[in-house]
């Protein structure tokens, strides 16, 4: 699971440093207290706790608190939530695909004009309002063929849909 690029991307966003991924690996492999994780990973206990709380805040981990009858200290037993990972990847992928489809529709249904200096790229309506002149440099803006952009967006949508379906089918097992 942790080898999947989408899962790694999500976990890196949460733990904010690739060097902290061993904490997640320990959780996945069944180590469940912060002290045990700190010992196994050789990461400072306070950093392990910060990472665990980030995972908890992101919905990727849960914990149970129990009191030691002898010492009266609380022990936190942590558990990694694989379903949380799947649902967050599903949500991110769905949002990204929807955004890409919106961009695709915009590209397919409009003509675009660009400044030769790269200052602006505008739709036909906006270009006609501006008199087909770049507001920054005064150069004439010209028609831009967007077939390459459309093809790129379609490839990106297909890639997200394929990667997402692989992740959800692997995690359903």
N, C-alpha and C positions, 0 to 999 in steps of 0.2 A: 504494500500500500504506500509506504513512504517513498518508494522509488518512482512513483508516478509523477510526472512533471507538474500536473495541476495540483496535486496534493502538496508537493514541495513548495510550489508558489504560494499556496494558501498558508502553509505552516510558516514559511519565511516572513510573510506579512505579519503573522501573529507574534512569533518569537523574536522578530526583528534582527536576527543575526544567525547566520548559518551555523556558527559554532555552538549554538544552543539547541540544535536539532537532536543531539544525543539524549537530552531530557525527554523529548517526545518518544524517541526510540525505546528508552527504558520503560515509559508508560505503556507503550504498545506491547512490549515483551513481558509485562506483568509486574514490574517493580512498582510498588504503589505508595511508598511513603517518601516525603521530601528528603529525609535523612539518608535513606537507602539510595535514592537517585543521586544525591550529592556525592555520596561515597563512590558509587559506580562510575560516575562521569567525571569526577574530580573537578566539578564546578562548585563554586562557593554556595553554601546553603541559602544565603539571602537571594542570590541570583536564580537558583532553582525555584525558590518560592515565587519570585516575580514572574518567572516563565509560567509556572503552574497557574498563577492567578490570571495571567493574560489568556491562557488556554481556557480557563473557566469563564472569563468574561466574554470570550468569543464563542462559547458554546461547544468547545471541543474537548472539554474535560469536566468531570464532576468529582466531588469528594464527599466522604462520610467522616464525621467527627466522632471520635470515641474518647472516653476518659479512662486513663490508667488508674485502676483502683488503689494501687500502692502509692504512686507518686502524685496522683491527682492532676497530672498534666494531660493535655489534650493531644491526641494523635490524629493526624489527617491521612486518610487513605484515599489516594487519587486513582481515577480510572479514565482512560482515553475513550472518547466517544466517536467511534467510526461513523455512526449515522450522522453526527453533526458535520463531519467532514463532507460526506456525500451530499447532504442537504445544502451546505454552503457552496459547494462546487456547482450543484444544480442551479442554485439561485444566481450565482455569478455568470454561469454559462448562458442561462436563459436571458439575463439582462444584456449580456454582451451580444448574443445573437439578435435580440430585438433591436438593439442599437444599430448593429450592422445592417439589418434589414431596412431600418428607417433611412440610413445613409444610402443604401442601394436604391431605394425608391426615389430619393432626392436626386441621385446621379442619373437614374434612368429617365426621369421625367423633366429634366431641365437641360438647358444649354448653358455652358459656362464660358466666361471670358477672363483672360488673365493679362496682367501687366508683364511686359517683357523683362522688367527688372525684378519681378517676383514680389511686388508690393501687395497685390490683391488678386483675388479670384472671386468673381461674382457671377450671379445668375444673369440671364438675358434681361430680365425686368430691371434689375439694379443697374446693369451696364447701360441700358437705354436711358435711365434716369440720370446717369452720370455723363451722358453724351459720349459714351465709349472712350472716356479719357480717365486715366489713373488720377485719383485725387492727390496722391503723394508726389508724383514726379511729372505729371502732365503728359506722359506718353500715351499713345493710342493703345487701348486694350484689344486683344485679338481673341478670336474663337479658339477654344481648347477642345480637342477631341478627347472624350473621357472613356473610351472603350477599355483602355488599360486599367483605369481606376475601377470601373465596373467589374472587370474580370478579377481584379485583386480582391475586391470586397466579396465576390462570390466564392473565391478560394478560401478566404478567411472564414466565411460562414460555414463552408463545408468542413474545414479543419476543426472548428469549434464543435460542430455537431458530431463529427467522428470521435474526437477526443472525449467529449462528454459522454457519448454512448459507451465507449470503452470503459471509462471510470465507473459509471453506474452499473454496467454489467459485471465488472470485476468485483465491485463491492457488494453486489447482491448475492454473491456466492457464499 
